[in-house]
């Protein structure tokens, strides 16, 4: 996660927040995701750089 992101602070999150809370926050606020993950039925990749997602798709 990006704990330095303003949205992280606006939501009142901390590094000690419950995992379920952090996951829900990332689902609702993708800006909080440090390294996006692409998933398909055939595999998964970390989306940095973005070109790695194209290889998966």
Phi, psi and omega in degrees: 000165178255086182292344178274353180290137182303322181297324178303313181289320179301326180279356180074023180279154173223169176296340180266003178299152180300142180308318179298324178293317180293319179296316178298320179297319179293321180296323182272341184222077184305338178301338182282348183279120181291311180230102180297148180242129175262133181235137170224179178294339185259352180169187181214147176218155172277130188277036175227118359287163184303334180300335179295331176294323180298323179296324180289322183282000000 
